[in-house]
Amino acid sequence: TPGSGKSVMMNNNLVETCMMPGLKRLPIITVIDKGISSSGFINTIRDALPNHKKHLAVIEKLRKDEDYAINPFDIKVGLTRPLQSEKTQMVAFLTALLTPAELTEPYEGTQGFVNFLVERMFDSIQEVGENATPNVYQYEQNSDLDRYLIDNDIVKYNVQHNGLPNYYDPERVTYFALVRVLHQRGQSFPDNSVERERAWRARDLAHRLAMPLIGTLNNILTAPATVELYTNVISTGETMPRYAIRAIGEATAAYPCFAHYTKFDVDTARVVALDLQEVLDKNNRKQSSLFLQIARMIGVKKISLTKEDIDSDVIPELFKPY
């Protein structure tokens, strides 16, 4: 019943959960909200945190523009390929993206096609392998990451004629390499220390920039291997690759938030509230589905981990204890 105090009770219970005696770190909590009823809870927790930990409690509106970007192809930190559970979510999201709003089912063969695309997408960003082009560190991609790397002399920069470093001309280092270096740096500091928190925050920022974007698919969709493999024509009169190029272009124009690196700390925070007020639309089921899927992906990212995942080769040995 509206006005019966459900939100107040929920916020109170969540605050108490975060304040439980004996906790050494915040629990993992994700609230998917329509409106700002959870803002009091998040602000209470955030205000109680020291400055270097305030990013661990986040409330964000989900919006369609670039400033609110959440990359649907983010995976767990330290990984270079998605776990099966992550891949399943990506396939479901991309399938929904490629399904016309007026249809209730995707075109025949879409799911297998999308599975192929996700595989090739992560093949393309590996550090080794045929046609692999991993993302390489560039200055001014993320100012917080730049500041940490410079202050701690993590990256070497070529020197200008005046003897000063040219930050726009760093040594070639992949973001995956930075993730490993920053993780090991964090491990060298005591648990719960400011130094570890800052090193691992920089690691998480580097990890975001190591990920593929939906735009990566354009090269895959136009590659001869893809075009020759998927020649079947769907009801639009196009092959699946041609249709996907058009549909992805239309979708990223409508939803710029899905076309860029994650901009805010939903991936690194432990306590998150997501306000979907502006994107849930009863007259646009496709849009509502896409944003609900994104919210769910954020929520389960830190907890959808099984013993089989830990034992698999997908998680590098360096990151298994973490």
N, C-alpha and C positions, 0 to 999 in steps of 0.2 A: 504494500500500500504506500503510495507517495506520501512523504512527510512523517513516516512512522519511526524514523531514526535509524534505518538500516545502515546508511553511510557513516553516521557517527559511531555506531557500534563497531563496524568493520574497521574504521580508522583507529579506534581505541585498541582493538585487538591486535592490529598490525604494529602499532607503537609498542605495545607490551611485548610482542614477539621480538622486536628489535632490542628491547631493553632487558631481556631475560638475563638473570645472574649467570655468570660463567661464560657468556659468549665472548670469544676472542675476536670475532669479526662479524660484520652484518650478515644476516641470513640472505638467501636469494629469494627475492619477492618480485613478482610482476603483477601489476594491476592493470587490467584492460578496462578502460572507463569511457563512458560517453558523457562528457562534462568534466567539471573540475572538483568533484566531491572528494577526491583523494589528495588534493593539493595540501591540505592541512597536515596530513600524515607525512608526506614527503618533506615539506618545509620544516616540520618538527625535527625529523631525523637529520636533514641537511644542516640545520642551524647548530646541531649538537656536534657536528664533525669538525675537525681542524681543517684549515684551508687546503692542505695537500690531499685531503680525502673527500672533499665536498663533491667530487665527480662520481662518488659511489652511490649517491642518492639523486635521482633525476626524475623530473616530471616534464613531459614533452607533449605538445600537440602534434598529431600527425597531419601534415598538410601536403598538398600536391607539388609545391614549388621546390626548387633546388636547395634553398636554405634549410630544408627539413629532410635532406636526403638520407635514406637508409638503403644501403646496397643489399639487394636480395641474395647476393652471392657471397656474402661474408660467411666464413666458417670459423671453427674454434681456433683460438690463438695457438700458433706453433705448427698447425697443420698446413700442408700444401695442397691437399686434396680433401674433399668432403668425406665425412663418415657416411655410411649408407642412409642413416636417418636424415642427415642434412641433405643428401642428394635427393631423397624422396620428396622432401619439402620443396626443394628448388624445382624439381620436375613438375610438381603440382602447381606451383606458382606460375611457372612459364607456360604450362598448358592452359591455365586460366587466362593468362595474358593473350594467348593466341586464339582463344575461343571468342568468336563474335558475340557481342552483347545480346543479340537477338536469338542466339542459339542456347539450348540448355546442355548440349553435349559438344565436345570438340570434334573437328573433322577426323575421319577414320585415319588411324596411323599416327596421330599427333603425339601421343605419349611416347611411343618408341622413337620417333624423330627427336623429340625434346630430350630424351635420355641420351641420345647420341650427341646432341649439341652440348649438353652439360659436361659430358666426358671430354669432348674436344676443347671446350672452354678452359678446363683446368689443365689439360695437356699443354695448352699454349702458354701458360705462365710458369711452367716448371723451369728450374735452373739448368737442367740437362735434358737432352732429348731432341729429336728431329723437329725443326721449326719452333723450338721453344724460345720464347722471348719474355723472360721474367721482368716484372716492373723494377726499374732502377731508381735509386734515390735521386730526387731533385729538390733543390732548395725552394722554399716558399710553397711547398705542397701542404705543409702543416706547420704553423709557426711555433707551436708548443714543442713539436718534435725537433725542429731546427734548433731551438734554444737549448734543449737538453744535449743534443749531439755536439753543439759548439762548446757549450760550457764544460763538457766532460771529455772533449777531444776524442770523440768516437770516430769521426770521419775526417779524413785528410783532405784539405783543399789546396788546389794549385795556387801559387803565389803570384800576385800582380807585380808590375814593374816597381811599384812603391814599397814592396816588401810585405804588403798586407794580404791576407788570404782572400781569394776570389770565391765567395760562397756560391756563385753561380757556376763554378767549375770544380765540382768535387771529384774525388776519385770514383771510379765506377764500382758501386756496391749495390747489390740487390736489396730490396726491402726484406726478403726472406732472410738474408744474411744478417741484416740489422736486427731482425726479430730474435735470432739465435744469440747474437752478441749481447743484446740488452737483457735477454732472459738470464743468461749466465751472469751478467753483471748484477742483476737483482738477487740471484742466488747467493752471491758473495756477501751480502749484507744480512744482518740478523732479521728473524721473523718480525713482522709488524713494525719495522723501522721505517722512518721517513725515506731513507735512501732506497730501500727496496721498493717502496710504494712508487717513488718517482721513476725508478728505472723500469718497472713493469708497466707503468702508465705510458712511457715512451715506447716500450715494446708493443703495447696494444695499438698505439697510433701508427707505428710502422706496419703492423699487421694489416690494418685497414687498407693501407696503400699498396699492399702486395696482392690484393684480391683482384679478380677479373671484374669488369663491368659489363652490363648488358650490351654495350657497344662493341665489346670483343666479338660478339656473335656475327657482326657484319662480315669480317674476314673469313669466318668459318662458313657462313652461308653462301659466299661467293666463290669459295674454293672449288676447283674442278672436281675434287674427290667427293664433295657433298653434292654438287650439281649432278654428277654422273650416277650417284647412288640413289638419289630421290628424284625420279623422273615422273612419278605418278601425278596426274592432274586432278585437282579437287574441284568442287562445284563452282568455284570462282573463276575457273578457267586457267588457274596458275598451278605451277608445281609447288610443292611444300616449301622449298627454299625461297622461291620468289614471293610466295604469300607471306612467309615469316619476315622477310626483309620489310615488306610494306606494313605488316601488322605491328612489328616492333617499332618502326619509325612513328607510326600513329600513336602507339601507346606511350612512348617516351616523350612525345610532344604533349600529350594529355597529362602525363604523370612524370615530370622532370625529377621528382624525388627518387625514382627508381633507377635513374640513369647515371648517378654520381656516387662517389665514395661517401660512406656514412659520415655525417657532419657532426652528430652529437653523441654523447656518451652512453647511448643505450647498450652498446656492445661491451663496455667496460664497467658499467655500474652494477651494483648488486641489488639495489632497491630501485625499481623502475615503475613509474605510473605513466601510462599512455592514454592520452585523451583523443578519442576518435570522433568527437562531436562533428568536426567539419568534413569528414570523409565518408561517414556512414550515410547512405542515401537509399531510402526504401524504393525509390524509382530508378536506381542504378545498381542492380544486383552485382554486376561484374566489378564495379568499383568497390563496393562494400566487401565483396569476397577477397579482392586483392589486399586491401588494408587489414582485414581481419587475419589473413594468412601471414602478413608481415608481422603483425602484433604477436601472433602465436610463435613465429620463428624466433622473435626476440625473447619471448618468455621461456621457451624450452632450450634455448641455445646452451645455457650453462648447466642444465640438469639432465639433458637427454644423452646419458652416457652409460653404457653397460660394461660388464666385465669383458665381454667379447670385443667391444670397441677398444678397451685398454690393451688387450692382448694382440690386437691387430697391428699390421705393419703401417697402417695409415697414420697412426700417432707416432712421431719420432721418439726414440728412446729418451732424448733430452727432456721431453715434455711429459713423459708418462708419470713421474712422481708428482708434478704439478697438477 
